[in-house]
Amino acid sequence: MTILLIVLGAAVGAPLRYLVDRAVQARHDTVFPWGTLTVNVAGSALLGFLAALPAGDGLMALAGIGFCGALTTYSTLGYETVRLIEEGVRFHAVANAVASIVAGLGAAYCGAVLAQAVL
């Protein structure tokens, strides 16, 4: 049953990741990967929130592992950072890596704090 919940969450998270990424990136005329940063920060906030809840294994499998796991993407962060270096925009590459890590951790922390506040 756990595997099915993960698959269901991922089936929603993966297409949403693509749609949000494309929508955000279309609004920015820059090589900086704003779309990936957006989904990674949003997913980190949600996962931080879920992790702080006294949720059961089913909710964590569906929303945490499945949905957030498919919504966020470390591999694309890595790929886009390397691509920026190859294109010679090293400042953007460093900014992407640093912003993604700092904002992701900050968002996860804020999500956890929010969950504690509503409990």
C-alpha positions as CSV (number, residue, x, y, z in Angstrom):
1,M,0.0,0.0,0.0
2,T,2.9,2.4,0.8
3,I,4.3,2.0,-2.7
4,L,0.9,2.9,-4.2
5,L,0.7,6.1,-2.1
6,I,4.2,7.1,-3.2
7,V,3.2,6.5,-6.9
8,L,0.0,8.5,-6.5
9,G,1.8,11.4,-4.9
10,A,4.5,11.4,-7.6
11,A,2.0,11.2,-10.3
12,V,0.7,14.6,-9.2
13,G,4.0,16.1,-8.1
14,A,6.0,15.4,-11.3
15,P,3.6,17.1,-13.8
16,L,3.0,20.0,-11.4
17,R,6.8,20.5,-11.2
18,Y,7.0,20.7,-15.0
19,L,4.0,23.1,-15.3
20,V,5.2,25.4,-12.5
21,D,8.8,25.4,-13.8
22,R,7.6,26.4,-17.3
23,A,5.2,29.0,-16.1
24,V,7.7,30.7,-13.8
25,Q,10.6,30.5,-16.3
26,A,8.4,32.0,-19.1
27,R,8.0,35.1,-17.0
28,H,11.7,35.7,-16.7
29,D,14.0,36.7,-19.6
30,T,17.2,35.4,-18.0
31,V,19.3,32.3,-18.0
32,F,18.8,31.9,-14.2
33,P,16.6,28.9,-13.5
34,W,13.9,30.6,-11.5
35,G,11.4,27.8,-12.2
36,T,13.5,25.1,-10.6
37,L,14.3,27.4,-7.6
38,T,10.6,28.0,-7.1
39,V,9.6,24.3,-7.1
40,N,12.5,23.3,-4.9
41,V,11.7,26.0,-2.3
42,A,8.0,25.3,-2.3
43,G,8.6,21.6,-2.0
44,S,11.1,22.1,0.9
45,A,8.6,24.3,2.8
46,L,5.8,21.7,2.4
47,L,8.1,18.8,3.4
48,G,9.3,20.8,6.4
49,F,5.7,21.3,7.4
50,L,4.8,17.6,6.9
51,A,7.8,16.4,8.8
52,A,6.9,18.5,11.8
53,L,3.3,17.1,11.9
54,P,2.5,14.0,13.9
55,A,1.4,12.5,10.6
56,G,1.0,8.8,9.9
57,D,3.2,6.8,7.5
58,G,0.5,7.0,4.8
59,L,0.4,10.8,4.7
60,M,4.2,11.0,4.6
61,A,4.4,8.4,1.8
62,L,1.8,10.2,-0.3
63,A,2.6,13.8,0.3
64,G,6.2,13.8,1.6
65,I,7.9,11.1,-0.4
66,G,5.7,10.9,-3.4
67,F,4.5,14.4,-4.0
68,C,7.4,16.5,-2.6
69,G,9.9,14.0,-4.0
70,A,8.6,14.4,-7.5
71,L,7.9,18.1,-7.2
72,T,11.5,19.0,-6.1
73,T,14.5,18.1,-8.1
74,Y,18.1,18.1,-7.0
75,S,19.3,16.6,-10.2
76,T,17.9,19.5,-12.3
77,L,19.5,21.9,-9.8
78,G,22.9,20.2,-10.5
79,Y,22.4,20.0,-14.2
80,E,21.3,23.7,-14.5
81,T,24.2,24.8,-12.3
82,V,26.7,23.0,-14.5
83,R,25.0,24.3,-17.6
84,L,25.4,27.9,-16.3
85,I,29.1,27.3,-15.7
86,E,29.5,25.9,-19.2
87,E,27.8,29.0,-20.6
88,G,30.3,31.2,-18.8
89,V,27.8,32.8,-16.4
90,R,29.6,31.6,-13.2
91,F,28.0,34.2,-11.0
92,H,24.5,32.8,-11.9
93,A,25.8,29.3,-11.3
94,V,27.1,30.1,-7.8
95,A,24.0,32.1,-7.0
96,N,21.8,29.2,-8.1
97,A,23.6,26.7,-5.9
98,V,23.8,29.0,-2.9
99,A,20.2,30.4,-3.2
100,S,18.8,26.9,-3.7
101,I,20.5,25.5,-0.6
102,V,19.9,28.5,1.7
103,A,16.3,29.1,0.5
104,G,15.5,25.4,0.6
105,L,16.7,24.9,4.1
106,G,15.1,28.2,5.2
107,A,11.8,27.1,3.7
108,A,11.9,23.7,5.3
109,Y,12.6,25.4,8.7
110,C,9.7,27.9,8.2
111,G,7.4,25.0,7.2
112,A,8.3,23.1,10.4
113,V,7.8,26.3,12.5
114,L,4.4,26.8,10.9
115,A,3.3,23.3,11.6
116,Q,4.3,23.6,15.2
117,A,2.4,26.9,15.4
118,V,-0.8,25.3,14.1
119,L,-0.6,22.2,16.4
